[in-house]
Amino acid sequence: MNGPATAEERIIRPRHGMVAINFRELWQFRELFAFLTWRDVLIRYKQTAIGMMWAVLQPVLTMGILVFVFSRLAKMPDGGVPYPVLTFAAVLPWQLFSTAVASSSASVVGSAGMISKVYFPRLIIPGSASLSGAMDFAVSLAVLFLLMLIFQVPFRLHLLLIPVFVLSAVLTAFAFGLWLSALNVKYRDVKYMVPFLLRMGMYISPVGFMSSLVPAKWRFLYSLNPMVGVIDGFRWAILGPEFEPYWPGFGVSMAAVCLVLVSGLYFFRSTEKTFADII
């Protein structure tokens, strides 16, 4: 008679440094990644009266305010294109970035129940949260194309480059989200700081105006804001060669994003072993 089967014992020990990032393990948990991403989308519009219409109303209302302030009151130049299209083409990547940063910064604390009960790669949490605004972006992009038809803005081959700048915005949000989500576990001030920084960031980024208005001597320094290159690049993809971004600044900003991403991965992995205890 055979004895009772014994359960396999698996010991999980914390590891340190970048070498601890197990990409194979992340791939094995890809279904959980997809589930958490879809969960965040559903939660955002749960028990709302108009549901996904918020994905249209928010950028449209933001565009209306910016057009009134920068075009009607400040009389900013429009580069020869309708100001609503000029502004909406910048609101979309900014909204994608700000939604991703806000979601990812609160993601670890919001998943306290999962973290304290079951093992899975913690990087999945801020990673999935960074993509939670993708559906909103897709809906808003359709609205942008409709505006281009209404204002008779021609469709160009540059539109094929939109995914490049969308990926840049998501990568930038994920890089900052890693730092903020880990810091938010220990310092709950982060949840108050992030909305304030995002509001300020929208006004120092070229959302309601063109970055070409920045004096040439400050252009490189201004481009250290990673969303400057992303917004300018997105506008260029929508509106054509007349809006070509400042490529040296874009390159530096993306290099800065890579630095933030690598350091964020290291910091997140070095602190995640304490998440369950602190949360």
PENORKA-V730758 format. One record per pair of residues at least 12 apart in sequence whose ideal C-beta (glycine too) atoms are under 10 Angstrom apart, sorted by the first residue. I is the first residue (numbers start at 1). J is the second residue. D is the distance in whole Angstrom. If there is no record, write none. Layout:
# PENORKA-V730758
i->I j->J d->D
i->I j->J d->D
This chain:
# PENORKA-V730758
i->10 j->119 d->9
i->12 j->119 d->6
i->13 j->273 d->9
i->14 j->269 d->9
i->14 j->270 d->9
i->14 j->272 d->8
i->14 j->273 d->4
i->14 j->274 d->9
i->15 j->269 d->8
i->15 j->270 d->10
i->15 j->273 d->9
i->16 j->266 d->9
i->16 j->269 d->7
i->16 j->270 d->6
i->16 j->273 d->9
i->17 j->265 d->10
i->17 j->266 d->7
i->17 j->269 d->7
i->17 j->270 d->7
i->18 j->262 d->7
i->18 j->263 d->10
i->18 j->265 d->6
i->18 j->266 d->6
i->18 j->269 d->7
i->18 j->270 d->10
i->19 j->269 d->9
i->20 j->265 d->10
i->20 j->266 d->9
i->20 j->269 d->5
i->20 j->270 d->8
i->20 j->272 d->9
i->20 j->273 d->10
i->21 j->121 d->9
i->21 j->123 d->7
i->21 j->265 d->6
i->21 j->266 d->9
i->21 j->268 d->9
i->21 j->269 d->6
i->22 j->121 d->7
i->22 j->123 d->9
i->22 j->269 d->10
i->23 j->121 d->10
i->23 j->123 d->10
i->25 j->120 d->9
i->25 j->121 d->6
i->25 j->123 d->10
i->25 j->124 d->10
i->26 j->120 d->10
i->26 j->121 d->5
i->26 j->123 d->7
i->26 j->124 d->7
i->26 j->127 d->8
i->27 j->121 d->10
i->28 j->120 d->10
i->28 j->121 d->9
i->29 j->120 d->6
i->29 j->121 d->6
i->29 j->123 d->9
i->29 j->124 d->6
i->30 j->124 d->9
i->32 j->114 d->9
i->32 j->118 d->10
i->32 j->120 d->6
i->32 j->121 d->9
i->32 j->124 d->6
i->32 j->125 d->10
i->32 j->128 d->8
i->33 j->120 d->9
i->33 j->121 d->9
i->33 j->123 d->9
i->33 j->124 d->5
i->33 j->125 d->9
i->33 j->127 d->7
i->33 j->128 d->5
i->33 j->131 d->9
i->34 j->124 d->10
i->34 j->128 d->8
i->34 j->131 d->9
i->35 j->124 d->10
i->35 j->128 d->8
i->36 j->107 d->9
i->36 j->111 d->8
i->36 j->114 d->9
i->36 j->120 d->10
i->36 j->124 d->6
i->36 j->125 d->7
i->36 j->127 d->9
i->36 j->128 d->4
i->36 j->129 d->8
i->36 j->131 d->9
i->36 j->132 d->9
i->37 j->124 d->9
i->37 j->127 d->9
i->37 j->128 d->4
i->37 j->129 d->8
i->37 j->130 d->9
i->37 j->131 d->5
i->37 j->132 d->6
i->37 j->134 d->8
i->37 j->135 d->9
i->38 j->128 d->9
i->38 j->131 d->10
i->38 j->132 d->9
i->38 j->135 d->9
i->39 j->111 d->10
i->39 j->128 d->8
i->39 j->129 d->10
i->39 j->132 d->9
i->40 j->103 d->6
i->40 j->104 d->10
i->40 j->107 d->8
i->40 j->110 d->9
i->40 j->128 d->7
i->40 j->129 d->6
i->40 j->130 d->10
i->40 j->131 d->8
i->40 j->132 d->4
i->40 j->133 d->9
i->40 j->135 d->10
i->41 j->131 d->9
i->41 j->132 d->6
i->41 j->133 d->9
i->41 j->134 d->8
i->41 j->135 d->5
i->41 j->136 d->8
i->42 j->132 d->10
i->43 j->103 d->10
i->43 j->110 d->9
i->43 j->132 d->9
i->44 j->99 d->9
i->44 j->103 d->8
i->44 j->132 d->7
i->44 j->133 d->8
i->44 j->135 d->9
i->44 j->136 d->8
i->45 j->135 d->10
i->45 j->136 d->9
i->52 j->135 d->8
i->52 j->136 d->8
i->52 j->139 d->6
i->53 j->139 d->9
i->54 j->136 d->8
i->54 j->139 d->10
i->55 j->95 d->9
i->55 j->99 d->10
i->55 j->133 d->9
i->55 j->135 d->7
i->55 j->136 d->4
i->55 j->137 d->8
i->55 j->138 d->8
i->55 j->139 d->4
i->55 j->140 d->6
i->55 j->142 d->10
i->55 j->143 d->9
i->56 j->136 d->9
i->56 j->139 d->6
i->56 j->140 d->7
i->56 j->142 d->9
i->56 j->143 d->6
i->58 j->91 d->9
i->58 j->95 d->7
i->58 j->99 d->9
i->58 j->136 d->8
i->58 j->140 d->8
i->59 j->87 d->10
i->59 j->88 d->7
i->59 j->91 d->5
i->59 j->92 d->6
i->59 j->94 d->9
i->59 j->95 d->6
i->59 j->96 d->10
i->59 j->136 d->8
i->59 j->137 d->9
i->59 j->139 d->9
i->59 j->140 d->5
i->59 j->141 d->10
i->59 j->143 d->7
i->59 j->144 d->9
i->60 j->84 d->9
i->60 j->88 d->8
i->60 j->91 d->9
i->60 j->140 d->8
i->60 j->143 d->7
i->60 j->147 d->9
i->61 j->91 d->10
i->62 j->87 d->8
i->62 j->88 d->9
i->62 j->90 d->10
i->62 j->91 d->5
i->62 j->92 d->10
i->62 j->94 d->9
i->62 j->95 d->7
i->62 j->202 d->8
i->62 j->207 d->8
i->62 j->208 d->9
i->63 j->83 d->9
i->63 j->84 d->6
i->63 j->85 d->9
i->63 j->86 d->10
i->63 j->87 d->5
i->63 j->88 d->5
i->63 j->89 d->10
i->63 j->90 d->9
i->63 j->91 d->5
i->63 j->92 d->9
i->63 j->140 d->10
i->63 j->143 d->9
i->63 j->144 d->10
i->63 j->147 d->9
i->63 j->207 d->9
i->63 j->208 d->9
i->64 j->84 d->8
i->64 j->87 d->9
i->64 j->88 d->10
i->65 j->87 d->9
i->65 j->208 d->9
i->66 j->83 d->9
i->66 j->84 d->9
i->66 j->86 d->10
i->66 j->87 d->5
i->66 j->88 d->9
i->66 j->90 d->8
i->66 j->91 d->7
i->66 j->202 d->9
i->66 j->203 d->10
i->66 j->207 d->7
i->66 j->208 d->4
i->66 j->209 d->9
i->67 j->82 d->9
i->67 j->83 d->5
i->67 j->84 d->6
i->67 j->86 d->9
i->67 j->87 d->6
i->67 j->88 d->9
i->67 j->208 d->8
i->68 j->83 d->10
i->68 j->208 d->10
i->69 j->208 d->7
i->69 j->209 d->10
i->70 j->83 d->8
i->70 j->86 d->9
i->70 j->87 d->7
i->70 j->207 d->9
i->70 j->208 d->4
i->70 j->209 d->5
i->70 j->210 d->10
i->71 j->83 d->4
i->71 j->84 d->8
i->71 j->86 d->9
i->71 j->87 d->8
i->71 j->208 d->8
i->71 j->209 d->9
i->74 j->208 d->9
i->74 j->209 d->8
i->76 j->208 d->7
i->76 j->209 d->5
i->76 j->210 d->8
i->76 j->213 d->7
i->77 j->209 d->8
i->77 j->210 d->7
i->77 j->212 d->9
i->77 j->213 d->7
i->78 j->209 d->10
i->78 j->210 d->8
i->79 j->210 d->6
i->79 j->212 d->8
i->79 j->235 d->9
i->79 j->239 d->8
i->79 j->242 d->6
i->79 j->243 d->6
i->80 j->239 d->9
i->80 j->242 d->7
i->80 j->243 d->10
i->81 j->148 d->10
i->81 j->151 d->8
i->81 j->153 d->6
i->81 j->235 d->9
i->81 j->238 d->9
i->81 j->239 d->6
i->81 j->240 d->9
i->81 j->242 d->8
i->81 j->243 d->8
i->82 j->147 d->8
i->82 j->148 d->9
i->82 j->150 d->9
i->82 j->151 d->4
i->82 j->152 d->8
i->82 j->153 d->7
i->83 j->151 d->9
i->83 j->208 d->9
i->83 j->209 d->10
i->84 j->144 d->10
i->84 j->147 d->6
i->84 j->150 d->9
i->84 j->151 d->7
i->84 j->153 d->10
i->85 j->144 d->8
i->85 j->147 d->5
i->85 j->148 d->6
i->85 j->150 d->9
i->85 j->151 d->5
i->85 j->152 d->10
i->85 j->153 d->5
i->85 j->235 d->9
i->85 j->238 d->8
i->85 j->239 d->7
i->86 j->151 d->10
i->86 j->153 d->9
i->86 j->208 d->9
i->86 j->209 d->9
i->86 j->210 d->7
i->86 j->235 d->7
i->86 j->238 d->9
i->86 j->239 d->7
i->86 j->243 d->9
i->87 j->147 d->10
i->87 j->207 d->7
i->87 j->208 d->6
i->87 j->209 d->9
i->87 j->235 d->10
i->88 j->140 d->8
i->88 j->141 d->10
i->88 j->143 d->8
i->88 j->144 d->5
i->88 j->147 d->6
i->88 j->148 d->9
i->88 j->207 d->10
i->88 j->238 d->9
i->89 j->141 d->10
i->89 j->144 d->6
i->89 j->147 d->9
i->89 j->148 d->9
i->89 j->153 d->9
i->89 j->207 d->10
i->89 j->231 d->8
i->89 j->234 d->6
i->89 j->235 d->5
i->89 j->236 d->9
i->89 j->237 d->8
i->89 j->238 d->4
i->89 j->239 d->7
i->89 j->243 d->9
i->90 j->202 d->10
i->90 j->205 d->8
i->90 j->206 d->6
i->90 j->207 d->4
i->90 j->208 d->7
i->90 j->209 d->9
i->90 j->210 d->9
i->90 j->211 d->10
i->90 j->227 d->9
i->90 j->230 d->10
i->90 j->231 d->5
i->90 j->232 d->9
i->90 j->234 d->7
i->90 j->235 d->6
i->90 j->238 d->9
i->91 j->140 d->8
i->91 j->144 d->9
i->91 j->202 d->9
i->91 j->207 d->6
i->91 j->208 d->9
i->91 j->231 d->9
i->92 j->136 d->9
i->92 j->137 d->6
i->92 j->140 d->5
i->92 j->141 d->6
i->92 j->143 d->9
i->92 j->144 d->6
i->92 j->162 d->10
i->92 j->165 d->10
i->92 j->166 d->9
i->92 j->169 d->9
i->92 j->207 d->10
i->92 j->231 d->9
i->92 j->234 d->7
i->92 j->235 d->10
i->92 j->238 d->9
i->93 j->137 d->8
i->93 j->162 d->9
i->93 j->165 d->6
i->93 j->166 d->7
i->93 j->168 d->8
i->93 j->169 d->5
i->93 j->170 d->10
i->93 j->172 d->10
i->93 j->205 d->9
i->93 j->207 d->9
i->93 j->227 d->7
i->93 j->230 d->5
i->93 j->231 d->5
i->93 j->232 d->10
i->93 j->233 d->8
i->93 j->234 d->5
i->93 j->235 d->9
i->93 j->237 d->10
i->94 j->169 d->8
i->94 j->198 d->9
i->94 j->201 d->8
i->94 j->202 d->6
i->94 j->205 d->6
i->94 j->206 d->9
i->94 j->207 d->5
i->94 j->208 d->10
i->94 j->227 d->7
i->94 j->230 d->8
i->94 j->231 d->6
i->94 j->234 d->9
i->95 j->133 d->7
i->95 j->136 d->7
i->95 j->137 d->7
i->95 j->140 d->7
i->95 j->169 d->9
i->95 j->202 d->9
i->95 j->207 d->9
i->96 j->130 d->10
i->96 j->131 d->10
i->96 j->133 d->5
i->96 j->134 d->8
i->96 j->136 d->8
i->96 j->137 d->5
i->96 j->138 d->10
i->96 j->140 d->8
i->96 j->141 d->10
i->96 j->165 d->10
i->96 j->166 d->7
i->96 j->169 d->5
i->96 j->170 d->7
i->96 j->172 d->10
i->96 j->173 d->7
i->96 j->230 d->9
i->96 j->234 d->9
i->97 j->130 d->10
i->97 j->133 d->9
i->97 j->137 d->10
i->97 j->168 d->9
i->97 j->169 d->5
i->97 j->170 d->8
i->97 j->171 d->10
i->97 j->172 d->6
i->97 j->173 d->5
i->97 j->176 d->9
i->97 j->198 d->9
i->97 j->201 d->9
i->97 j->202 d->10
i->97 j->205 d->9
i->97 j->226 d->9
i->97 j->227 d->6
i->97 j->230 d->7
i->97 j->231 d->9
i->98 j->133 d->8
i->98 j->169 d->10
i->98 j->173 d->8
i->98 j->194 d->9
i->98 j->195 d->9
i->98 j->197 d->10
i->98 j->198 d->5
i->98 j->199 d->9
i->98 j->201 d->7
i->98 j->202 d->7
i->98 j->205 d->10
i->98 j->227 d->9
i->99 j->129 d->9
i->99 j->130 d->9
i->99 j->132 d->7
i->99 j->133 d->3
i->99 j->134 d->9
i->99 j->136 d->7
i->99 j->137 d->8
i->99 j->173 d->8
i->99 j->198 d->9
i->100 j->126 d->9
i->100 j->129 d->7
i->100 j->130 d->4
i->100 j->131 d->7
i->100 j->132 d->7
i->100 j->133 d->5
i->100 j->134 d->9
i->100 j->137 d->10
i->100 j->169 d->8
i->100 j->170 d->6
i->100 j->171 d->10
i->100 j->172 d->9
i->100 j->173 d->3
i->100 j->174 d->7
i->100 j->176 d->9
i->100 j->177 d->7
i->101 j->126 d->10
i->101 j->129 d->9
i->101 j->130 d->8
i->101 j->133 d->10
i->101 j->172 d->9
i->101 j->173 d->5
i->101 j->174 d->9
i->101 j->175 d->10
i->101 j->176 d->6
i->101 j->177 d->6
i->101 j->180 d->7
i->101 j->181 d->10
i->101 j->194 d->7
i->101 j->195 d->10
i->101 j->197 d->9
i->101 j->198 d->6
i->101 j->201 d->9
i->102 j->129 d->9
i->102 j->132 d->10
i->102 j->133 d->9
i->102 j->173 d->9
i->102 j->177 d->9
i->102 j->180 d->9
i->102 j->191 d->9
i->102 j->194 d->6
i->102 j->195 d->7
i->102 j->198 d->7
i->103 j->126 d->9
i->103 j->128 d->9
i->103 j->129 d->4
i->103 j->130 d->7
i->103 j->131 d->9
i->103 j->132 d->5
i->103 j->133 d->7
i->103 j->173 d->9
i->103 j->177 d->8
i->103 j->181 d->9
i->104 j->125 d->8
i->104 j->126 d->4
i->104 j->127 d->8
i->104 j->128 d->9
i->104 j->129 d->4
i->104 j->130 d->5
i->104 j->131 d->9
i->104 j->132 d->8
i->104 j->173 d->7
i->104 j->174 d->7
i->104 j->175 d->10
i->104 j->176 d->8
i->104 j->177 d->3
i->104 j->178 d->8
i->104 j->179 d->10
i->104 j->180 d->7
i->104 j->181 d->6
i->104 j->184 d->10
i->104 j->194 d->10
i->105 j->126 d->8
i->105 j->129 d->8
i->105 j->173 d->10
i->105 j->176 d->8
i->105 j->177 d->6
i->105 j->178 d->9
i->105 j->179 d->9
i->105 j->180 d->4
i->105 j->181 d->5
i->105 j->182 d->9
i->105 j->183 d->8
i->105 j->184 d->6
i->105 j->190 d->6
i->105 j->191 d->7
i->105 j->193 d->9
i->105 j->194 d->5
i->105 j->195 d->10
i->105 j->197 d->10
i->105 j->198 d->10
i->106 j->126 d->10
i->106 j->129 d->8
i->106 j->177 d->9
i->106 j->180 d->9
i->106 j->181 d->7
i->106 j->184 d->7
i->106 j->190 d->8
i->106 j->191 d->6
i->106 j->194 d->8
i->107 j->122 d->10
i->107 j->124 d->10
i->107 j->125 d->5
i->107 j->126 d->5
i->107 j->127 d->9
i->107 j->128 d->8
i->107 j->129 d->4
i->107 j->130 d->9
i->107 j->132 d->9
i->107 j->177 d->7
i->107 j->180 d->9
i->107 j->181 d->5
i->107 j->184 d->9
i->108 j->122 d->7
i->108 j->125 d->6
i->108 j->126 d->7
i->108 j->129 d->9
i->108 j->177 d->10
i->108 j->178 d->10
i->108 j->180 d->9
i->108 j->181 d->4
i->108 j->182 d->7
i->108 j->183 d->10
i->108 j->184 d->7
i->108 j->185 d->6
i->108 j->268 d->9
i->108 j->271 d->10
i->108 j->272 d->8
i->108 j->275 d->6
i->108 j->278 d->10
i->108 j->279 d->8
i->109 j->125 d->10
i->109 j->181 d->8
i->109 j->184 d->6
i->109 j->185 d->6
i->109 j->188 d->8
i->109 j->190 d->9
i->109 j->191 d->8
i->109 j->275 d->9
i->109 j->278 d->10
i->109 j->279 d->7
i->110 j->125 d->8
i->110 j->129 d->8
i->110 j->181 d->9
i->110 j->184 d->9
i->110 j->279 d->10
i->111 j->124 d->9
i->111 j->125 d->5
i->111 j->126 d->10
i->111 j->128 d->10
i->111 j->129 d->9
i->111 j->181 d->10
i->111 j->275 d->9
i->111 j->279 d->9
i->112 j->185 d->9
i->112 j->275 d->8
i->112 j->276 d->8
i->112 j->278 d->10
i->112 j->279 d->4
i->113 j->279 d->9
i->115 j->185 d->9
i->115 j->272 d->9
i->115 j->275 d->5
i->115 j->276 d->5
i->115 j->279 d->6
i->116 j->275 d->8
i->116 j->276 d->5
i->116 j->277 d->9
i->116 j->279 d->6
i->117 j->276 d->9
i->119 j->276 d->10
i->121 j->269 d->10
i->121 j->272 d->9
i->122 j->181 d->9
i->122 j->182 d->9
i->122 j->268 d->7
i->122 j->269 d->8
i->122 j->271 d->10
i->122 j->272 d->4
i->122 j->273 d->9
i->122 j->275 d->7
i->122 j->276 d->10
i->123 j->174 d->10
i->123 j->178 d->8
i->123 j->181 d->10
i->123 j->265 d->8
i->123 j->268 d->7
i->123 j->269 d->8
i->123 j->272 d->8
i->125 j->177 d->10
i->125 j->181 d->7
i->125 j->268 d->10
i->125 j->272 d->10
i->125 j->275 d->9
i->126 j->173 d->9
i->126 j->174 d->7
i->126 j->175 d->10
i->126 j->176 d->10
i->126 j->177 d->5
i->126 j->178 d->6
i->126 j->179 d->10
i->126 j->180 d->8
i->126 j->181 d->4
i->126 j->182 d->8
i->126 j->264 d->9
i->126 j->268 d->7
i->127 j->170 d->10
i->127 j->174 d->6
i->127 j->177 d->8
i->127 j->178 d->9
i->127 j->181 d->10
i->129 j->173 d->9
i->129 j->174 d->9
i->129 j->177 d->7
i->129 j->181 d->8
i->130 j->169 d->10
i->130 j->170 d->6
i->130 j->171 d->9
i->130 j->172 d->10
i->130 j->173 d->5
i->130 j->174 d->4
i->130 j->175 d->9
i->130 j->176 d->10
i->130 j->177 d->6
i->130 j->178 d->9
i->130 j->181 d->10
i->131 j->170 d->7
i->131 j->173 d->9
i->131 j->174 d->9
i->133 j->169 d->10
i->133 j->170 d->9
i->133 j->173 d->9
i->134 j->166 d->8
i->134 j->170 d->8
i->137 j->166 d->7
i->137 j->169 d->9
i->137 j->170 d->9
i->138 j->166 d->10
i->141 j->162 d->8
i->141 j->166 d->9
i->141 j->238 d->10
i->144 j->162 d->10
i->144 j->234 d->10
i->144 j->238 d->7
i->145 j->159 d->9
i->145 j->238 d->9
i->148 j->238 d->8
i->148 j->239 d->9
i->153 j->238 d->8
i->153 j->239 d->7
i->153 j->240 d->9
i->154 j->239 d->9
i->154 j->240 d->8
i->155 j->238 d->9
i->155 j->240 d->10
i->156 j->236 d->10
i->156 j->237 d->8
i->156 j->238 d->8
i->156 j->239 d->8
i->156 j->240 d->5
i->156 j->241 d->8
i->157 j->237 d->10
i->157 j->240 d->9
i->158 j->233 d->10
i->158 j->235 d->10
i->158 j->236 d->6
i->158 j->237 d->5
i->158 j->238 d->7
i->158 j->239 d->8
i->158 j->240 d->6
i->158 j->241 d->8
i->158 j->243 d->9
i->158 j->244 d->10
i->159 j->237 d->6
i->159 j->238 d->7
i->159 j->240 d->10
i->160 j->237 d->8
i->161 j->233 d->8
i->161 j->234 d->9
i->161 j->236 d->8
i->161 j->237 d->4
i->161 j->238 d->10
i->162 j->233 d->9
i->162 j->234 d->7
i->162 j->237 d->5
i->162 j->238 d->8
i->163 j->237 d->9
i->164 j->230 d->10
i->164 j->233 d->7
i->164 j->234 d->9
i->164 j->237 d->8
i->165 j->229 d->8
i->165 j->230 d->5
i->165 j->231 d->8
i->165 j->232 d->9
i->165 j->233 d->4
i->165 j->234 d->4
i->165 j->235 d->9
i->165 j->236 d->8
i->165 j->237 d->6
i->165 j->238 d->10
i->165 j->245 d->9
i->165 j->250 d->10
i->166 j->230 d->9
i->166 j->233 d->10
i->166 j->234 d->8
i->166 j->237 d->9
i->167 j->230 d->10
i->168 j->226 d->8
i->168 j->227 d->9
i->168 j->229 d->7
i->168 j->230 d->5
i->168 j->233 d->7
i->168 j->234 d->9
i->168 j->250 d->9
i->168 j->253 d->9
i->168 j->254 d->7
i->168 j->257 d->8
i->169 j->226 d->9
i->169 j->227 d->7
i->169 j->230 d->5
i->169 j->231 d->9
i->169 j->233 d->9
i->169 j->234 d->8
i->170 j->230 d->10
i->171 j->226 d->9
i->171 j->230 d->9
i->171 j->254 d->8
i->171 j->257 d->6
i->171 j->258 d->9
i->171 j->260 d->10
i->171 j->261 d->7
i->172 j->226 d->5
i->172 j->227 d->7
i->172 j->229 d->9
i->172 j->230 d->7
i->172 j->253 d->8
i->172 j->254 d->8
i->172 j->256 d->9
i->172 j->257 d->5
i->172 j->260 d->8
i->172 j->261 d->9
i->173 j->226 d->10
i->173 j->227 d->9
i->173 j->230 d->10
i->173 j->257 d->10
i->174 j->257 d->9
i->174 j->260 d->10
i->174 j->261 d->7
i->174 j->264 d->8
i->174 j->265 d->10
i->175 j->226 d->8
i->175 j->256 d->9
i->175 j->257 d->5
i->175 j->258 d->8
i->175 j->259 d->9
i->175 j->260 d->4
i->175 j->261 d->4
i->175 j->262 d->9
i->175 j->263 d->9
i->175 j->264 d->5
i->175 j->265 d->9
i->176 j->194 d->9
i->176 j->197 d->9
i->176 j->226 d->9
i->176 j->257 d->9
i->176 j->260 d->6
i->176 j->261 d->9
i->176 j->264 d->7
i->177 j->194 d->10
i->177 j->264 d->8
i->177 j->268 d->9
i->178 j->260 d->8
i->178 j->261 d->7
i->178 j->262 d->10
i->178 j->263 d->9
i->178 j->264 d->3
i->178 j->265 d->6
i->178 j->266 d->9
i->178 j->267 d->7
i->178 j->268 d->5
i->178 j->269 d->9
i->179 j->260 d->7
i->179 j->261 d->10
i->179 j->263 d->8
i->179 j->264 d->5
i->179 j->265 d->10
i->179 j->267 d->6
i->179 j->268 d->8
i->180 j->193 d->8
i->180 j->194 d->6
i->180 j->197 d->9
i->180 j->264 d->9
i->181 j->264 d->9
i->181 j->268 d->7
i->181 j->271 d->10
i->181 j->272 d->10
i->181 j->275 d->10
i->182 j->264 d->8
i->182 j->267 d->6
i->182 j->268 d->5
i->182 j->269 d->9
i->182 j->270 d->9
i->182 j->271 d->5
i->182 j->272 d->7
i->182 j->274 d->9
i->182 j->275 d->8
i->183 j->267 d->8
i->183 j->268 d->10
i->183 j->271 d->9
i->185 j->271 d->7
i->185 j->272 d->9
i->185 j->274 d->8
i->185 j->275 d->6
i->185 j->276 d->10
i->185 j->277 d->10
i->185 j->278 d->5
i->185 j->279 d->6
i->186 j->271 d->8
i->186 j->274 d->8
i->186 j->275 d->9
i->186 j->278 d->6
i->186 j->279 d->10
i->201 j->225 d->8
i->201 j->227 d->7
i->202 j->227 d->9
i->204 j->222 d->9
i->204 j->225 d->7
i->204 j->227 d->9
i->204 j->228 d->9
i->205 j->222 d->10
i->205 j->225 d->6
i->205 j->226 d->9
i->205 j->227 d->5
i->205 j->228 d->6
i->205 j->230 d->9
i->205 j->231 d->6
i->205 j->232 d->10
i->206 j->222 d->9
i->206 j->225 d->9
i->206 j->227 d->8
i->206 j->228 d->6
i->206 j->229 d->10
i->206 j->231 d->5
i->206 j->232 d->7
i->206 j->235 d->8
i->206 j->245 d->10
i->207 j->227 d->9
i->207 j->231 d->7
i->210 j->231 d->10
i->210 j->232 d->8
i->210 j->235 d->8
i->210 j->243 d->8
i->211 j->223 d->8
i->211 j->225 d->9
i->211 j->228 d->6
i->211 j->229 d->9
i->211 j->231 d->8
i->211 j->232 d->6
i->211 j->235 d->9
i->211 j->243 d->10
i->211 j->245 d->8
i->211 j->246 d->7
i->211 j->249 d->9
i->212 j->232 d->9
i->212 j->243 d->8
i->212 j->244 d->10
i->212 j->245 d->10
i->212 j->246 d->8
i->214 j->228 d->9
i->214 j->246 d->9
i->214 j->249 d->10
i->216 j->246 d->10
i->219 j->246 d->6
i->219 j->248 d->9
i->219 j->249 d->6
i->220 j->246 d->8
i->220 j->248 d->7
i->220 j->249 d->6
i->220 j->252 d->7
i->221 j->249 d->9
i->221 j->252 d->10
i->222 j->246 d->9
i->222 j->249 d->7
i->222 j->253 d->10
i->223 j->245 d->9
i->223 j->246 d->6
i->223 j->247 d->10
i->223 j->248 d->8
i->223 j->249 d->2
i->223 j->250 d->7
i->223 j->251 d->9
i->223 j->252 d->6
i->223 j->253 d->6
i->223 j->256 d->10
i->224 j->249 d->8
i->224 j->252 d->7
i->224 j->253 d->6
i->224 j->256 d->6
i->225 j->249 d->9
i->225 j->253 d->7
i->225 j->256 d->9
i->226 j->249 d->10
i->226 j->250 d->9
i->226 j->252 d->9
i->226 j->253 d->4
i->226 j->254 d->7
i->226 j->255 d->10
i->226 j->256 d->6
i->226 j->257 d->5
i->226 j->260 d->8
i->227 j->253 d->8
i->227 j->257 d->10
i->228 j->245 d->8
i->228 j->246 d->8
i->228 j->249 d->7
i->228 j->250 d->8
i->228 j->253 d->7
i->229 j->245 d->6
i->229 j->246 d->7
i->229 j->247 d->8
i->229 j->248 d->10
i->229 j->249 d->6
i->229 j->250 d->3
i->229 j->251 d->8
i->229 j->252 d->8
i->229 j->253 d->4
i->229 j->254 d->7
i->229 j->256 d->10
i->229 j->257 d->9
i->230 j->245 d->9
i->230 j->250 d->8
i->230 j->253 d->8
i->230 j->254 d->9
i->230 j->257 d->9
i->231 j->245 d->9
i->232 j->244 d->8
i->232 j->245 d->4
i->232 j->246 d->7
i->232 j->247 d->10
i->232 j->249 d->8
i->232 j->250 d->7
i->232 j->253 d->10
i->233 j->245 d->5
i->233 j->246 d->10
i->233 j->247 d->9
i->233 j->250 d->6
i->233 j->254 d->10
i->236 j->250 d->10
